[in-house]
Structures are given as structure tokens and as C-alpha cells.
Amino acid sequence: MLALFRGPVVSPDSVGLEKAPQRQVTLISAHDSVVNDEAVLLDPTPLFLPTKWNATQRIIAPPEAGGKFQGYDTPKWSFRENELKLGLPSPVSVPEGIAEAVATDAPAVPLVGLGRSDAQIPTSEARKGYVNVIATRSGRSVWKNGLSEGPPTTGTWQPLEFLAAVDAAGLLGPLVLSVRSGSDEVDGFFASYLSRTLRLGDRLAPGFYRITIGP
């Protein structure tokens, strides 16, 4: 009974499967410029890698046996007393004055340096302080001068400032300290020096003034 039943027979022609295309390799001449240019354009090699298009190697001739190496001669470890050659630069003469130093870079002129000499710069006198009196109404300096006397201290002190009121008879009262120097000794010295020794009340016209004192 089982031999009477058979399954359907499928022939390969009835399925209609398409055959895969066969790959073919075509040999092209190396002198074909069109194909070579297309291969260069479609080359997947990264551009940052060294290739013949972006990197070259210098052709260095190998040194001859027994000859120079890298442009240097055979080292010489000993010298005679009259053959010491260290390759030192020639000595440079240092100019003695300012006029000679200026003439060093000047062109070769027969009369170069004529009338030039080293100027003697006078040394300024040492001072103990500097007073500047400014009128508060106009903001202009009305009196300024250096001081030959200074506070009896060896340490450093900061600039200080006083306020003063002056009438026809002189100072209306004691000077008012508005900016301190950081030392009570310095502040007291200048307050007494301005009013008693320097007598600013007799030198100024009536009005209000700002007095600054610095080193």
C-alpha cells in the first residue's frame, strides 16, 4: 500500500532559478593611461600614509671606504705647540666710549665722529623729600620744591598728604593729615616742618590746599 503513494517530482528546469554571473578577470596593459588614472582616483589607501605622491626619500650616496664621514675629517687628538687650531672667532675690540660705539656701526666716512664727545651728565643733588601744593579750587600746582631735611628715620615711608586752610594771616589751624605714611614719626615730623620750618601759611594765598609729600 505504501508503494502506491509517491511525492511530486520537481525538475531543475521548472524552478526557474537564475544562475550567478561568473566573475571574469581582464588583463590590461600597464601603459593604459586611462585605466591607471582611474585606479589612482579610486585608490582606497589613506592619504596620510606615505606614498610616492606625497613623500620622497633622498638618495644619499654611501661614503667611500677610508674617506670622509658626514663631512668631517678624521679626528685629531694631539696638536703641536705651533699648530693649535681650535676654530675660535677673531677677537672683538670693545669701544672705550660712547662716541666710538656709535662710530662702529656708521659707514666708513673720513669725518665720522667729528664733534662727538662723551657728555658729562651732572649728578642730581640728594633730597630728603618733595613737596607739592595743589589748590583745591583749580586743581593746579601753586608751589613745589625739594626738601633738604627729612624725617629722622632710616626705614622706608609711603607718600603722605595734608589738607590746609589759609587766610590773610596764615594757617587757620593745624594741618589735617588725610593720607598717612605708615609711620607716626614721619607724619609728626612733616606736620611740624611744613607749618614751623617751611611756614607754608606765609607763602600761599588765602584758600584751601592739598599738600602731598613724597620721597
DRENDRENLUM-186766 format. One record per residue (C-alpha): residue number from 1; residue in three letters; y, z, x. Coordinates in steps of 0.2 Angstrom, whole numbers, padded with zeros to 4 digits. Each point is the difference from the previous one (the first is absolute). Example, Ala and Ser with C-alpha at 12.3 -4.5 7.8 and 13.67 -1.06 7.14 Angstrom:
# residues 2
<r 1,"ALA",<-0022,0039,0062>>
<r 2,"SER",<0017,-0003,0006>>
END
This chain:
# residues 215
<r 1,"MET",<0000,0000,0000>>
<r 2,"LEU",<0012,0004,0014>>
<r 3,"ALA",<-0003,-0017,0008>>
<r 4,"LEU",<0007,-0009,-0015>>
<r 5,"PHE",<0017,0007,0002>>
<r 6,"ARG",<0011,-0007,0014>>
<r 7,"GLY",<0019,0003,0005>>
<r 8,"PRO",<0013,-0014,0001>>
<r 9,"VAL",<0000,-0010,0016>>
<r 10,"VAL",<0018,-0003,0007>>
<r 11,"SER",<0002,-0014,0012>>
<r 12,"PRO",<0013,0000,0014>>
<r 13,"ASP",<0008,-0016,-0007>>
<r 14,"SER",<0004,0008,-0017>>
<r 15,"VAL",<0010,0014,0007>>
<r 16,"GLY",<0014,-0010,0006>>
<r 17,"LEU",<0004,0011,0015>>
<r 18,"GLU",<0013,-0008,0012>>
<r 19,"LYS",<-0005,0000,0018>>
<r 20,"ALA",<0011,0008,0013>>
<r 21,"PRO",<0010,-0012,0011>>
<r 22,"GLN",<-0006,-0002,0017>>
<r 23,"ARG",<0012,0005,0014>>
<r 24,"GLN",<0003,-0014,0013>>
<r 25,"VAL",<0008,0002,0017>>
<r 26,"THR",<0010,-0015,0006>>
<r 27,"LEU",<0004,-0002,0018>>
<r 28,"ILE",<0018,-0004,0004>>
<r 29,"SER",<0007,-0007,0016>>
<r 30,"ALA",<0010,0013,0011>>
<r 31,"HIS",<0014,-0013,0002>>
<r 32,"ASP",<0003,0000,-0019>>
<r 33,"SER",<0018,0007,-0001>>
<r 34,"VAL",<0001,0001,-0019>>
<r 35,"VAL",<-0016,0011,-0001>>
<r 36,"ASN",<0005,0011,0015>>
<r 37,"ASP",<0018,0003,-0007>>
<r 38,"GLU",<-0008,0005,-0017>>
<r 39,"ALA",<-0012,0012,0009>>
<r 40,"VAL",<0014,0008,0010>>
<r 41,"LEU",<0010,0003,-0017>>
<r 42,"LEU",<-0015,0007,-0009>>
<r 43,"ASP",<-0006,0011,0015>>
<r 44,"PRO",<-0003,0018,-0006>>
<r 45,"THR",<0003,0008,0017>>
<r 46,"PRO",<0013,0013,-0001>>
<r 47,"LEU",<0017,-0005,0008>>
<r 48,"PHE",<0002,0016,0010>>
<r 49,"LEU",<-0016,-0004,0010>>
<r 50,"PRO",<0004,-0009,0016>>
<r 51,"THR",<-0004,-0018,-0001>>
<r 52,"LYS",<0005,-0016,0010>>
<r 53,"TRP",<0015,-0002,-0012>>
<r 54,"ASN",<0008,0017,0002>>
<r 55,"ALA",<-0006,0006,0017>>
<r 56,"THR",<-0003,-0007,0017>>
<r 57,"GLN",<-0006,0006,0017>>
<r 58,"ARG",<0008,-0003,0016>>
<r 59,"ILE",<-0010,-0009,0013>>
<r 60,"ILE",<0001,0010,0016>>
<r 61,"ALA",<-0007,-0007,0015>>
<r 62,"PRO",<-0012,0012,0009>>
<r 63,"PRO",<0007,0006,0017>>
<r 64,"GLU",<-0008,-0007,0015>>
<r 65,"ALA",<-0011,0010,0011>>
<r 66,"GLY",<0010,0009,0014>>
<r 67,"GLY",<0017,-0005,-0008>>
<r 68,"LYS",<0013,0009,-0009>>
<r 69,"PHE",<-0004,0011,-0015>>
<r 70,"GLN",<0013,0001,-0014>>
<r 71,"GLY",<0014,-0007,0011>>
<r 72,"TYR",<-0001,0015,0013>>
<r 73,"ASP",<-0005,-0001,0018>>
<r 74,"THR",<-0013,0010,0008>>
<r 75,"PRO",<0006,0018,0001>>
<r 76,"LYS",<0007,0006,0017>>
<r 77,"TRP",<-0003,0018,0003>>
<r 78,"SER",<0008,0002,0017>>
<r 79,"PHE",<0017,-0006,0007>>
<r 80,"ARG",<0008,-0001,0017>>
<r 81,"GLU",<0016,0009,0004>>
<r 82,"ASN",<0009,-0016,0000>>
<r 83,"GLU",<-0009,-0008,-0015>>
<r 84,"LEU",<0003,0013,-0014>>
<r 85,"LYS",<0004,-0011,-0015>>
<r 86,"LEU",<0000,0010,-0016>>
<r 87,"GLY",<0010,-0012,-0011>>
<r 88,"LEU",<0015,0012,-0003>>
<r 89,"PRO",<0016,-0007,-0007>>
<r 90,"SER",<0015,-0001,0011>>
<r 91,"PRO",<0011,0015,0001>>
<r 92,"VAL",<0015,0000,-0012>>
<r 93,"SER",<0017,0006,0006>>
<r 94,"VAL",<0008,0013,-0011>>
<r 95,"PRO",<0019,-0002,-0003>>
<r 96,"GLU",<0011,0014,0007>>
<r 97,"GLY",<0013,-0001,-0014>>
<r 98,"ILE",<0004,-0007,-0017>>
<r 99,"ALA",<0010,-0015,0007>>
<r 100,"GLU",<-0016,-0006,0010>>
<r 101,"ALA",<-0011,0003,-0015>>
<r 102,"VAL",<0011,-0012,-0010>>
<r 103,"ALA",<0001,-0013,0013>>
<r 104,"THR",<-0019,0000,0001>>
<r 105,"ASP",<-0003,-0010,-0016>>
<r 106,"ALA",<0016,-0010,0002>>
<r 107,"PRO",<-0001,-0018,0006>>
<r 108,"ALA",<0003,-0004,0018>>
<r 109,"VAL",<0019,-0002,0000>>
<r 110,"PRO",<0010,0003,0017>>
<r 111,"LEU",<0012,0012,-0008>>
<r 112,"VAL",<-0012,0010,-0011>>
<r 113,"GLY",<0005,0018,0000>>
<r 114,"LEU",<0018,-0003,0005>>
<r 115,"GLY",<0011,0014,-0007>>
<r 116,"ARG",<-0015,0010,-0006>>
<r 117,"SER",<-0002,0018,0006>>
<r 118,"ASP",<-0009,0016,-0006>>
<r 119,"ALA",<0012,0009,-0012>>
<r 120,"GLN",<0002,0018,0002>>
<r 121,"ILE",<-0003,0009,-0016>>
<r 122,"PRO",<0010,0016,-0001>>
<r 123,"THR",<-0009,0016,-0005>>
<r 124,"SER",<0006,0007,-0017>>
<r 125,"GLU",<0006,0018,0001>>
<r 126,"ALA",<-0012,0013,-0007>>
<r 127,"ARG",<0005,0008,-0016>>
<r 128,"LYS",<-0006,0015,-0010>>
<r 129,"GLY",<0003,-0007,-0017>>
<r 130,"TYR",<0010,-0013,-0011>>
<r 131,"VAL",<0011,0004,-0014>>
<r 132,"ASN",<0005,-0012,-0014>>
<r 133,"VAL",<0012,0005,-0014>>
<r 134,"ILE",<-0001,-0011,-0016>>
<r 135,"ALA",<0012,0001,-0014>>
<r 136,"THR",<-0009,0003,-0017>>
<r 137,"ARG",<0012,-0009,-0010>>
<r 138,"SER",<0000,-0017,0010>>
<r 139,"GLY",<-0017,0002,0009>>
<r 140,"ARG",<0009,-0005,0016>>
<r 141,"SER",<-0001,0008,0017>>
<r 142,"VAL",<0017,0008,0004>>
<r 143,"TRP",<-0005,0009,0017>>
<r 144,"LYS",<-0014,0000,0012>>
<r 145,"ASN",<-0003,0005,0017>>
<r 146,"GLY",<-0013,0007,0013>>
<r 147,"LEU",<-0001,0018,0004>>
<r 148,"SER",<-0001,0007,0017>>
<r 149,"GLU",<-0007,0017,-0005>>
<r 150,"GLY",<-0016,0002,-0009>>
<r 151,"PRO",<-0010,0014,-0008>>
<r 152,"PRO",<-0007,0013,0012>>
<r 153,"THR",<-0018,-0005,-0003>>
<r 154,"THR",<-0013,-0010,0010>>
<r 155,"GLY",<-0010,-0006,-0015>>
<r 156,"THR",<0002,-0015,-0011>>
<r 157,"TRP",<0011,0000,-0015>>
<r 158,"GLN",<0002,-0011,-0015>>
<r 159,"PRO",<0017,-0008,-0006>>
<r 160,"LEU",<0010,0011,-0011>>
<r 161,"GLU",<0014,-0002,-0013>>
<r 162,"PHE",<0014,0010,-0006>>
<r 163,"LEU",<0012,-0001,-0015>>
<r 164,"ALA",<0018,0004,0003>>
<r 165,"ALA",<0016,0001,-0011>>
<r 166,"VAL",<0017,-0002,0009>>
<r 167,"ASP",<0018,0003,-0006>>
<r 168,"ALA",<0017,-0001,0008>>
<r 169,"ALA",<-0004,0017,0009>>
<r 170,"GLY",<-0017,-0004,0006>>
<r 171,"LEU",<-0017,0005,-0006>>
<r 172,"LEU",<-0001,0007,-0017>>
<r 173,"GLY",<-0015,0011,0005>>
<r 174,"PRO",<-0015,0000,0011>>
<r 175,"LEU",<-0011,-0015,0002>>
<r 176,"VAL",<-0014,-0003,-0012>>
<r 177,"LEU",<-0016,-0004,0008>>
<r 178,"SER",<-0009,-0014,-0011>>
<r 179,"VAL",<-0013,-0006,0012>>
<r 180,"ARG",<-0008,0012,0012>>
<r 181,"SER",<-0006,-0003,0018>>
<r 182,"GLY",<-0015,0011,-0001>>
<r 183,"SER",<0007,0013,0011>>
<r 184,"ASP",<0012,0014,-0006>>
<r 185,"GLU",<0007,0001,0018>>
<r 186,"VAL",<0005,-0018,0000>>
<r 187,"ASP",<0007,0001,-0017>>
<r 188,"GLY",<0011,0015,0004>>
<r 189,"PHE",<0006,-0007,0016>>
<r 190,"PHE",<0007,-0017,-0007>>
<r 191,"ALA",<0008,0009,-0015>>
<r 192,"SER",<0010,0011,0012>>
<r 193,"TYR",<0003,-0014,0012>>
<r 194,"LEU",<0007,-0012,-0013>>
<r 195,"SER",<0012,0012,-0008>>
<r 196,"ARG",<0006,0011,0015>>
<r 197,"THR",<-0003,-0011,0016>>
<r 198,"LEU",<0002,-0017,-0007>>
<r 199,"ARG",<0012,0005,-0014>>
<r 200,"LEU",<-0004,-0014,-0012>>
<r 201,"GLY",<0012,0007,-0013>>
<r 202,"ASP",<0015,-0004,0010>>
<r 203,"ARG",<-0006,-0018,0004>>
<r 204,"LEU",<-0004,-0006,-0017>>
<r 205,"ALA",<0011,-0004,-0015>>
<r 206,"PRO",<-0002,0009,-0016>>
<r 207,"GLY",<-0016,-0004,-0010>>
<r 208,"PHE",<-0019,0002,0000>>
<r 209,"TYR",<-0011,-0005,0015>>
<r 210,"ARG",<-0018,-0002,0005>>
<r 211,"ILE",<-0003,0005,0018>>
<r 212,"THR",<-0016,-0006,0008>>
<r 213,"ILE",<-0006,0006,0017>>
<r 214,"GLY",<-0014,-0008,0010>>
<r 215,"PRO",<-0006,0001,0018>>
END
